Amino acid sequence: MYQRFSDETVYVAGSGLRCDQLLWGLVLIGAVADLLSTFFGLSLCFTEANPVARTMLDAGGGAGLIALKLGAVALLGAVYRHVRPLYRRGALLAFAAPQLVAAGHNGLLIARATGLCP
């Protein structure tokens, strides 16, 4: 049986979970993981490598970094609402992937600094 999906509705593996919902979940998990790992790393005397985030951190402390992340997610939401579905998913992936990589990198640095990793 041949089944067609519209541009608007793409389901993940027949589970009923929409692809967009899954990607938004990755966006939120990545953003929160990046923030938490950054704050933990800063508590270990690490420095922020991203110059924009460092400026916001210097200007407003932790609240500045949270404001930057919320602003980025809000901008992503605006893009999501105004582009075609295919590009929406691309935007979500383009936002989530670096956040997840940054959180993983932070986690490795923290593991090495705390002696959890040789």
Residue pairs with C-beta under 8 A, 6 or more apart in sequence:
5 11
7 84
7 85
7 86
8 85
9 18
10 18
10 19
10 20
10 85
10 89
11 17
11 18
11 19
12 18
12 19
12 22
19 89
20 85
20 88
20 89
20 92
23 89
23 92
23 93
23 96
24 92
26 92
26 93
26 96
26 100
27 73
27 76
27 92
27 95
27 96
27 99
28 73
29 96
29 100
30 95
30 96
30 97
30 98
30 99
30 100
30 102
30 103
31 69
31 72
31 73
31 99
33 99
33 100
33 103
34 69
34 99
34 100
34 102
34 103
34 106
35 65
35 66
35 69
36 103
37 102
37 103
37 106
37 107
37 110
38 48
38 53
38 65
38 102
38 106
39 62
39 65
40 106
40 110
41 106
41 109
41 110
41 113
42 48
42 57
44 110
44 113
44 114
46 109
46 113
47 54
48 54
48 57
48 65
52 68
53 65
53 68
56 64
56 65
56 67
56 68
57 64
57 65
58 64
60 67
72 95
73 95
76 91
76 92
76 95
79 88
79 91
80 88
80 91
80 92
83 91
108 117
110 116
111 117
112 118
